[in-house]
Amino acid sequence: MFSARASVRIPFHDIDVMHIAWHGHYLKYFEIARTALMQSLGLDWPELKTQGIAMPVVDAQTHYRKPIVYGQEIIVEATIAEISFPELIVQYKIMANDGSADILSTGRTRQTYMNFADHTSYFLVPDFVNLRFQTALAQGRQHHETP
């Protein structure tokens, strides 16, 4: 379906006492790729807020395969797995950017569609969101790379 990739170099402040990226930062790396994905679809936070739509994360899963270390460059890929009500499901893959194609981590987030003003849930995918997905499909924008 729709996907985007982002490159991240692990900064010193992300490592823990074991000299590897602290596990909680993996969600941040997922978010960097998810933001690139949503920007490529015209569904970045400023556009959503203007339309009165919020899409909070209500569930997140991370599977750690190999440690990520200080200074390592990684590629994070976010792919939309499901758009339908009541949620948006995004799957993630963190890969080493060293030519090895090693998968370092995988994950998944689940977001709901919500009215920004009163925090009530939508019972259908908001028209604005549907239109953006349909436009992207029509234009063939199903993959995006961010440096």
Summary of the structure (lengths in Angstrom):
residues: 147
radius of gyration: 16.0
end to end distance: 20.9
largest distance: 48.3
contacts: 437
relative contact order: 0.25
helix: 26%
strand: 39%
